Amino acid sequence: MKRIFRNMIKIVLPLSLGMILLWYLYRNQDLGEMMNVVKKGVRYDILLSSLFFGLAANTVRGWRWSMLMDSLGKRVSRKKAVYAIWGNYAINMALPRIGEIWRCGVMSKYEKIPFAKLLGTMIVDRIMDTLVVTLLTLCLCVFNIGFFRDFFSENPPAIIMTLYALISSVRTYIVLTVLVATLWFVFVKLKHLTIVKKTIGMFRNIWEGIKSLWKIEHKARFFIQTLLIWVGYFFYFYITFFAFDFTKDLGIRIALIAFAMSSIGVAVPVQGGVGVWHFMVISTLVAFGVNVSDAGAFAMVVFTIQTVWVILTGLFGIAALSMANTNEKRDEENIRRQEILNKID
């Protein structure tokens, strides 16, 4: 019962926070006008065409992750890596960030690679995402300083306010000092204990996974794939602008700003960034002249369609991953059986 309760908290709490934010965003909007846009003001054929770019980006992400895993000393199945990435995003829709743990676990099981090492490769994967979003946002800030200054002055990010409060507090440095001293005592003075040895081994494996970036044979291909992933994500978002009359003429500059803001929203540990993603996109579109109802309709339609797409492709990926592993085992057994028969002959 305790485990069920904890799992329910992990699902319900972030989702509730997202839904509260959604209610706050849409509480004063004209729902009749929004529904009119949804029914008559959307080119759904264009929206559906954008989905290809999201799937293509996640497929390239699977290829890139397989390169990191290869550098650990064993060539893994590209197909399985891609299916695991697709499934990753579907699971994140239920439990934020658990999808990353799931993909490491399932690939560890199927490819016989230590889980901790795969966790290290996943950390590299996410670090690259953070770097790309940060660089994109900084570049956009340079050329659109007015928008970002006004936005963040009106909506100060909670994480920045929290960090400022922590940095300016004496208690933070006391806690850090105690923490460092405790860790030093445990890992130096108690390193003979079994549990400490296992913990040290786990961290070494994670570090081995993180070092996979330096061991990649084709580093240029890795960075090209990183670029392709984010180009794919951008077009996944940008093409949706052409499905609405009020966004199709905004241009690529505003689309890039909205995309960067939406990417920041997705980073929040809420299912698919629900609520936060809407807030970022709506606020950006309104800042560039789109009325609130239209911006709300845009966010609602695009988020809903893309979420359904992520769930469907993710469920397919989970099923296909299991089937691919079963087929691979069957092929291995057939090869082994044939080798035995050849020896008998």
C-alpha positions, 0 to 999 in steps of 0.5 A: 500500500505504501508503494502504491501511495508513493506512486500515486503521489508521483503521478498525481502531484505533478499532474495536479500542479500542471492542471492548476496552472492550466486552470489559471491560464484559461479561467478568464478566457472566452472558451466559446471563441477558443472552440470556434478556432478549434473547430474552424480555424485550424489546418489539421493536415498541417498539424499532422504533417508536423508530427513526422519531424518530432518522430524523426528527431526522437529516432535520431536521438535513439541513434545518438544514444546507441553511439554512447552505448557502443563506446562502453565496449559493446555494439548495441541494437540501433533498433532497440535504442530507438524503440526505447527512446520512443517508449521513454517519452510515453512513460514520462507522460505518466511519471515525469522523468521515470522514462529515462530510468526505464529506458536505461533499465530495459536496455540493461536487461536486453543488452547486458550492460550495467544499469549504472553505466547506461545511467551515465550515458543518459546523463550525457544525453540530457546534458547535451539537451541542456546545453543546446537549449541554453545556447539557443536561449542566450543567442535569442536573448542577445537579439531580443533582449527587450522581450526576455527582459520584460518576460522574466521581470514580470514572471521571475523563474521560481528556480532563479528565485530559489537559487538566489535565496539559497546563495544568500543564506548562511545556512546553505554554506553550513549545510554544504560544509556538513555534507562534504565532511559527512561524505568525506568521512563515509567514503574515506574512513568507512570505505571498507564497508560493503554498502560503501564499496557497492556505492563507490562501484555504482558511481564509478560505473556512472562515471564510465557512462559519462566518459562515453562521450570522450570514447565515441569513435565518430564525434563529428557524427555525434554532434551532427546528430545533436544538431539534427535532433534540435532542428527536428524539434524546431520544425515539429513546433514551427510547422504548427504556426502555419496551421493557424491564421493568427500565427502563420505570418509571425515569422521564424524569429518569433517561432524560435523565441516561442520554441525556446520558451516552450523547451524551457517549459518541457524541462519542468518535471511535470507530465509533458510540461503540461501547464508550464508549456502552455504558459510559456507559449501563450505568454510569448504569442501574446507578447507578439500581438496574438490575442489571449483566446487565440494563443490559448487555442493554439497551445491547447490544440498543438499540445493535445495533438503532439501529446497523443502522438507521443503516447501512441508512438511510445506505446508502439515503441514499448511493444516493438522493443519487446518483440525485437528482443524476442525475435533476436533471442529466437534467431540466436537460438536458431543459429546455436541449434544450426551450429550443433547440427553442423557439428553432429554432421 
